Amino acid sequence: MSDNTISPTRTIRPAASWGQSLRVYLEPASLRMLFLGFSAGLPLLLVLGTLSFRLREAGIDRTTIGYLSWVGLAYGFKWAWAPLVDRLPLPLLTRRLGRRRGWLLLSQAAIVAGLLGMALNDPRTALQAVVLCALVVAFGSATQDIALDAFRIESAGTERQAALAAAYQTGYRLAMIWSGAGVLWIAARAEVPAAMPGALAYQHGAWQAAYLVMAASMAVGIFTVLLSPEPARRELPPARNAAEWLRSAVVEPFADFVRRYRWQAALILALIAVYRISDVVMGIMANPFYVDMGYTKDEVAAVTKVYGVVMTLAGAFLGGVLALRLGVMRVLMLGAVLSAGSNLLFAWLGSRGHDLTGLVFVISADNLASGIASAAFIAYLSSLTNISYSATQYALFSSIMLLLPKFLAGYSGAFVDAFGYPSFFTWTAALGVPVLLLVALASRVQARPAAGPR
């Protein structure tokens, strides 16, 4: 039998070699997701973690910093405009670039504009302007996430999704190093020593230079969008009126999920809503904690933003391997246990003051746990998505994941002011206990892909 003959009884294809499997990361689609992942990861810390460090150094009180973290709720409500990104054509852009690339370019332009505004305004004298610009960045970033999730899902078949997700996550984490460590290093190097009466004196010019560089760094994503092909267009039946469009674009994606899982949909959504609660609530006060403990920009950059991201990537790799060996739900449980437990290490660190060795140890454990949990959680969310509503449903899941944690995180500064850092970190660890019960219950729910025509 020749190699080109297909036997009707042959149903098992030989497994690809390791070399063939690894070459998937050199394919154009994977490389595009690497660069677009960088574009997606860049804005997040600049409106949350890095911004909280900047504000604390500028003398803004912790309670105010906590409330300002509600800027991140834009990510929690992105499901509200995800149907527009999924279906609505943009004048000029959609015709020239396509639906996905048009929305990507528009969102990236909004991010650049917001970062420029954050660079030019001093939070000591124009805090409201900084916050408004941060909102522009957050909304632009959330919109980019919606379009990019759909772009990724539609760019390749199911067998390539794991590779695209891995490339995306790698680019995302590299961007977090750049927007976390890079921005601190740039700000530290741009400081004028003679103008510093104290080690933590705030210099607006240094932060301005850092944020301008971050705005310029969005060029990576912009050029990738301009040079990328639009995914194969999925033809949608035309809506005869506004009510029909609303039903098909907004109601149907959510109804599809409920139809597939019925009453178990509530259990799944509850798990999604609280799975990352320990990490998210704790994370808002992490950078003010570093400032208050006397860690320098260089120390924070090297340990938490570079080494920490490397440990997160190691955890994500380990989580992916464990998920293949043990199953997604078991690793989801492991990630929940480790994520909550690692917060107790921050409580211990808070009792030691400036302890660089202790910081390295805590960051190692916390970021490794975070990587394991993230890998399993992304795989779990992807298994729930119907490709017919990829942008809207994935936006729903990722929004629910952040909504409650971000809301609670707004009160984190007031809690620290009232009870101190050790009590705060212990409390965030306790928030992870209900997650364990929900994972145990959700592990009994079987993934239900979209049904074919009946």
Helices and strands as residue ranges (DSSP letters): H 18-22, G 23-26, H 28-47, H 49-57, H 62-68, G 69-72, H 73-76, G 78-80, H 82-87, H 93-97, H 99-120, H 127-154, H 158-177, I 178-182, H 183-190, G 193-195, H 204-217, H 219-227, H 242-246, I 247-251, H 252-261, H 264-274, H 277-283, H 286-292, H 297-300, I 301-307, H 308-326, H 328-350, H 356-384, G 387-389, H 390-409, H 412-419, H 421-430, H 433-442
